Structures are given as structure tokens and as C-alpha cells.
Amino acid sequence: MWKISKSFSLLIIVLLAISILIMAKPVFAQMSTPLPIPNLSVPEFSVEFIKASYNTTNPYTGVLQ
């Protein structure tokens, strides 16, 4: 029984592989003129350090909050 299931599994794998090879046909694309390669731009950004502390002063009263 083990040999039958092993052989059957191998047969199924071979049939699937053959059917995939038959369905997947290579496609050869031919272009008359090559497409231009666009110029890539690098994004520009800046980083600014902002000092944020937990102890803040009220700008109107000057009292530490």
C-alpha cells in the first residue's frame, strides 16, 4: 500500500510539472526603439532639533508649569 501511494504521489507531481510547462509558454517581446530611462530625483529634506522638555514655562505668566 505504501508503494502505491508513493507512486501515485510521484505521478501527480510529474503530471502537474508537465502541465505547468505546457501552459507557460515563453513570450518574446520586441521593441522597435528602446524606452528612455527617466532621470531619478533625490528627495530633499532637512532635520531640525527642537528641544522639548517636560518643565515648561508659561509665556504669559512666567510660572513654571
C-alpha positions, 0 to 999 in steps of 0.5 A, a space after each residue: 500500500 505504501 508503494 502505491 501511494 508513493 507512486 501515485 504521489 510521484 505521478 501527480 507531481 510529474 503530471 502537474 510539472 508537465 502541465 505547468 510547462 505546457 501552459 507557460 509558454 515563453 513570450 518574446 517581446 520586441 521593441 522597435 526603439 528602446 524606452 528612455 530611462 527617466 532621470 531619478 530625483 533625490 528627495 530633499 529634506 532637512 532635520 531640525 532639533 527642537 528641544 522639548 522638555 517636560 518643565 515648561 514655562 508659561 509665556 504669559 505668566 512666567 510660572 513654571 508649569 
